[in-house]
Amino acid sequence: MGGLEDAVAGLRQAEAAVRLARRWLSEAIVAAVQAGESVAGVAERTGRDVTEIRNLLAAAFGHQT
């Protein structure tokens, strides 16, 4: 394989790792809220905004939170 093909393969691996990390973060966010942590608290701890957390929860539970 040449440099370009190696770069593409590396990018695909990195993209897969990012998808996995996002899945783990989503699962951790859902677990934190289910354990009683507020959406605002989760947003603060993750560096995300409240709307983003609520959207993630809505997708996870299949409805608006």
DSSP file (Angstrom, degrees, kcal/mol; ACC not computed):
  #  RESIDUE AA STRUCTURE BP1 BP2  ACC     N-H-->O    O-->H-N    N-H-->O    O-->H-N    TCO  KAPPA ALPHA  PHI   PSI    X-CA   Y-CA   Z-CA
    1    1 A M              0   0    0      0, 0.0     2,-0.1     0, 0.0     0, 0.0   0.000 360.0 360.0 360.0 147.5    0.0    0.0    0.0
    2    2 A G     >  -     0   0    0      1,-0.0     4,-2.4     4,-0.0     5,-0.2  -0.295 360.0 -89.0 -92.9-178.2    1.1    3.5   -0.7
    3    3 A G  H  > S+     0   0    0      1,-0.2     4,-2.2     2,-0.2     5,-0.1   0.874 124.7  50.3 -59.5 -41.4    1.0    6.6    1.5
    4    4 A L  H  > S+     0   0    0      2,-0.2     4,-2.4     1,-0.2    -1,-0.2   0.936 111.7  46.9 -65.7 -46.4   -2.5    7.6    0.3
    5    5 A E  H  > S+     0   0    0      1,-0.2     4,-2.4     2,-0.2    -2,-0.2   0.887 112.1  51.2 -63.0 -39.0   -4.0    4.2    1.0
    6    6 A D  H  X S+     0   0    0     -4,-2.4     4,-2.4     2,-0.2    -1,-0.2   0.894 109.6  50.5 -63.6 -40.3   -2.3    4.0    4.4
    7    7 A A  H  X S+     0   0    0     -4,-2.2     4,-2.4     2,-0.2    -2,-0.2   0.910 110.4  48.9 -65.1 -42.0   -3.7    7.4    5.3
    8    8 A V  H  X S+     0   0    0     -4,-2.4     4,-2.4     2,-0.2    -2,-0.2   0.916 111.4  49.6 -64.2 -42.8   -7.2    6.4    4.3
    9    9 A A  H  X S+     0   0    0     -4,-2.4     4,-2.0     1,-0.2    -2,-0.2   0.908 111.6  49.2 -62.7 -41.6   -6.9    3.2    6.4
   10   10 A G  H  X S+     0   0    0     -4,-2.4     4,-2.4     2,-0.2    -2,-0.2   0.896 110.1  51.3 -63.7 -40.5   -5.7    5.2    9.3
   11   11 A L  H  X S+     0   0    0     -4,-2.4     4,-2.7     2,-0.2    -2,-0.2   0.914 108.6  51.1 -63.0 -43.3   -8.6    7.7    8.9
   12   12 A R  H  X S+     0   0    0     -4,-2.4     4,-2.1     1,-0.2    -1,-0.2   0.895 110.6  49.1 -62.3 -39.6  -11.1    4.8    8.8
   13   13 A Q  H  X S+     0   0    0     -4,-2.0     4,-2.1     2,-0.2    -1,-0.2   0.916 112.0  48.5 -65.0 -42.6   -9.7    3.4   12.0
   14   14 A A  H  X S+     0   0    0     -4,-2.4     4,-2.3     2,-0.2    -2,-0.2   0.903 110.0  51.6 -64.8 -41.2   -9.8    6.8   13.7
   15   15 A E  H  X S+     0   0    0     -4,-2.7     4,-2.3     1,-0.2    -1,-0.2   0.898 109.6  50.0 -62.5 -40.0  -13.4    7.3   12.6
   16   16 A A  H  X S+     0   0    0     -4,-2.1     4,-2.1     1,-0.2    -1,-0.2   0.897 110.0  50.8 -65.1 -39.2  -14.4    3.9   14.1
   17   17 A A  H  X S+     0   0    0     -4,-2.1     4,-2.4     2,-0.2    -2,-0.2   0.884 109.7  50.2 -65.4 -38.5  -12.7    4.8   17.3
   18   18 A V  H  X S+     0   0    0     -4,-2.3     4,-2.6     2,-0.2    -2,-0.2   0.914 109.3  51.3 -65.9 -43.2  -14.6    8.1   17.5
   19   19 A R  H  X S+     0   0    0     -4,-2.3     4,-2.1     1,-0.2    -2,-0.2   0.916 111.7  47.7 -59.9 -42.2  -17.9    6.3   16.9
   20   20 A L  H  X S+     0   0    0     -4,-2.1     4,-2.4     2,-0.2    -2,-0.2   0.917 111.3  49.7 -64.7 -44.3  -17.1    3.9   19.7
   21   21 A A  H  X S+     0   0    0     -4,-2.4     4,-2.4     1,-0.2    -2,-0.2   0.889 110.5  50.7 -63.2 -39.1  -16.1    6.7   22.1
   22   22 A R  H  X S+     0   0    0     -4,-2.6     4,-2.7     2,-0.2    -1,-0.2   0.897 109.3  51.1 -64.5 -40.1  -19.3    8.6   21.3
   23   23 A R  H  X S+     0   0    0     -4,-2.1     4,-2.4     2,-0.2    -2,-0.2   0.920 111.0  48.1 -62.7 -43.6  -21.3    5.5   22.0
   24   24 A W  H  X S+     0   0    0     -4,-2.4     4,-2.3     2,-0.2    -2,-0.2   0.907 112.4  49.1 -63.7 -41.6  -19.6    5.0   25.3
   25   25 A L  H  X S+     0   0    0     -4,-2.4     4,-2.5     2,-0.2    -2,-0.2   0.921 110.7  50.4 -63.8 -43.8  -20.2    8.7   26.2
   26   26 A S  H  X S+     0   0    0     -4,-2.7     4,-2.5     1,-0.2    -2,-0.2   0.924 111.1  48.6 -60.1 -44.8  -23.9    8.4   25.2
   27   27 A E  H  X S+     0   0    0     -4,-2.4     4,-2.3     1,-0.2    -1,-0.2   0.894 111.9  49.3 -62.6 -40.0  -24.2    5.3   27.4
   28   28 A A  H  X S+     0   0    0     -4,-2.3     4,-2.3     2,-0.2    -2,-0.2   0.880 110.5  50.6 -67.5 -37.9  -22.5    7.1   30.3
   29   29 A I  H  X S+     0   0    0     -4,-2.5     4,-2.3     2,-0.2     5,-0.2   0.940 111.4  47.4 -64.7 -47.4  -24.8   10.1   29.9
   30   30 A V  H  X S+     0   0    0     -4,-2.5     4,-2.7     1,-0.2     5,-0.2   0.926 112.8  49.6 -59.6 -45.3  -27.9    8.0   29.9
   31   31 A A  H  X S+     0   0    0     -4,-2.3     4,-1.7     1,-0.2    -1,-0.2   0.895 109.6  51.3 -62.2 -40.6  -26.7    6.1   33.0
   32   32 A A  H  <>S+     0   0    0     -4,-2.3     5,-2.5     2,-0.2    -1,-0.2   0.913 112.8  45.0 -64.0 -42.8  -25.9    9.3   34.8
   33   33 A V  H ><5S+     0   0    0     -4,-2.3     3,-1.6     1,-0.2    -2,-0.2   0.912 112.0  51.6 -68.6 -41.6  -29.4   10.7   34.2
   34   34 A Q  H 3<5S+     0   0    0     -4,-2.7    -1,-0.2     1,-0.3    -2,-0.2   0.820 105.3  57.3 -63.6 -28.9  -31.0    7.4   35.1
   35   35 A A  T 3<5S-     0   0    0     -4,-1.7    -1,-0.3    -5,-0.2    -2,-0.2   0.485 130.5 -95.0 -80.4  -2.4  -29.1    7.5   38.3
   36   36 A G  T < 5S+     0   0    0     -3,-1.6    -3,-0.2     1,-0.3     2,-0.2   0.442  75.5 143.1 108.1   0.6  -30.6   10.9   39.1
   37   37 A E      < -     0   0    0     -5,-2.5    -1,-0.3    -6,-0.2    -2,-0.0  -0.513  53.1-112.4 -73.2 142.0  -28.1   13.4   37.9
   38   38 A S     >  -     0   0    0     -2,-0.2     4,-2.4     1,-0.1     5,-0.2  -0.330  15.6-121.0 -71.5 154.9  -29.6   16.5   36.4
   39   39 A V  H  > S+     0   0    0      1,-0.2     4,-2.7     2,-0.2     5,-0.2   0.900 116.7  52.8 -60.2 -41.1  -29.3   17.2   32.7
   40   40 A A  H  > S+     0   0    0      2,-0.2     4,-2.4     1,-0.2    -1,-0.2   0.897 108.6  50.0 -62.8 -40.0  -27.6   20.5   33.6
   41   41 A G  H  > S+     0   0    0      2,-0.2     4,-2.4     1,-0.2    -2,-0.2   0.908 111.5  47.6 -64.7 -42.2  -25.1   18.6   35.8
   42   42 A V  H  X S+     0   0    0     -4,-2.4     4,-2.0     2,-0.2     6,-0.3   0.920 111.2  51.7 -64.0 -43.7  -24.3   16.2   33.0
   43   43 A A  H  X>S+     0   0    0     -4,-2.7     5,-1.4     1,-0.2     4,-1.3   0.927 111.3  47.5 -59.5 -45.0  -23.9   19.0   30.5
   44   44 A E  H  <5S+     0   0    0     -4,-2.4     3,-0.3     1,-0.2    -1,-0.2   0.923 112.8  48.2 -63.0 -44.3  -21.5   20.8   32.9
   45   45 A R  H  <5S+     0   0    0     -4,-2.4    -1,-0.2     1,-0.2    -2,-0.2   0.800 117.9  40.7 -67.8 -28.6  -19.5   17.7   33.5
   46   46 A T  H  <5S-     0   0    0     -4,-2.0    -1,-0.2    -5,-0.2    -2,-0.2   0.560 105.7-120.6 -97.4  -9.3  -19.2   16.8   29.8
   47   47 A G  T  <5S+     0   0    0     -4,-1.3     2,-0.2    -3,-0.3    -3,-0.2   0.702  75.0 119.7  76.5  17.6  -18.6   20.3   28.5
   48   48 A R      < -     0   0    0     -5,-1.4    -1,-0.3    -6,-0.3     2,-0.2  -0.624  66.4-104.6-107.3 169.9  -21.7   20.0   26.3
   49   49 A D     >  -     0   0    0     -2,-0.2     4,-1.9    -3,-0.1     3,-0.2  -0.591  28.3-111.2 -95.7 163.6  -24.8   22.2   26.4
   50   50 A V  H  > S+     0   0    0      1,-0.2     4,-2.8     2,-0.2     5,-0.2   0.863 115.9  55.5 -59.8 -39.9  -28.1   21.2   27.9
   51   51 A T  H  > S+     0   0    0      1,-0.2     4,-2.5     2,-0.2    -1,-0.2   0.906 106.6  50.5 -61.6 -42.0  -29.9   21.1   24.5
   52   52 A E  H  > S+     0   0    0     -3,-0.2     4,-2.2     2,-0.2    -1,-0.2   0.909 111.8  47.6 -63.0 -41.9  -27.3   18.6   23.2
   53   53 A I  H  X S+     0   0    0     -4,-1.9     4,-2.5     2,-0.2    -2,-0.2   0.928 112.3  49.3 -65.6 -44.5  -27.8   16.4   26.3
   54   54 A R  H  X S+     0   0    0     -4,-2.8     4,-2.6     1,-0.2    11,-0.3   0.894 110.5  50.6 -62.5 -39.3  -31.6   16.5   26.0
   55   55 A N  H  X S+     0   0    0     -4,-2.5     4,-2.2     2,-0.2    -1,-0.2   0.911 110.1  49.9 -63.6 -41.9  -31.4   15.6   22.3
   56   56 A L  H  X S+     0   0    0     -4,-2.2     4,-2.3     2,-0.2    -2,-0.2   0.921 112.5  47.2 -61.8 -44.3  -29.1   12.7   23.1
   57   57 A L  H  X S+     0   0    0     -4,-2.5     4,-2.5     2,-0.2     6,-0.3   0.892 109.5  53.4 -65.5 -39.8  -31.6   11.5   25.7
   58   58 A A  H  X>S+     0   0    0     -4,-2.6     4,-1.4     1,-0.2     5,-1.2   0.908 111.6  45.9 -61.1 -42.0  -34.5   12.0   23.4
   59   59 A A  H  <5S+     0   0    0     -4,-2.2    -2,-0.2     2,-0.2    -1,-0.2   0.895 113.3  50.0 -67.3 -39.5  -32.8    9.8   20.8
   60   60 A A  H  <5S+     0   0    0     -4,-2.3    -2,-0.2     1,-0.2    -1,-0.2   0.870 121.8  32.5 -67.4 -37.0  -31.9    7.2   23.4
   61   61 A F  H  <5S-     0   0    0     -4,-2.5    -1,-0.2     2,-0.3    -2,-0.2   0.501 106.3-121.2-100.9  -6.0  -35.4    7.0   24.8
   62   62 A G  T  <5S+     0   0    0     -4,-1.4     2,-0.3    -5,-0.2    -3,-0.2   0.716  82.4  66.0  75.8  20.5  -37.3    7.6   21.6
   63   63 A H  S   <S-     0   0    0     -5,-1.2    -2,-0.3    -6,-0.3     2,-0.3  -0.970  92.3 -78.1-160.0 170.5  -39.1   10.7   22.8
   64   64 A Q              0   0    0     -2,-0.3    -9,-0.1     1,-0.1   -10,-0.0  -0.576 360.0 360.0 -77.4 135.7  -38.6   14.3   24.0
   65   65 A T              0   0    0    -11,-0.3    -1,-0.1    -2,-0.3   -10,-0.1   0.427 360.0 360.0 -96.3 360.0  -37.3   14.6   27.6
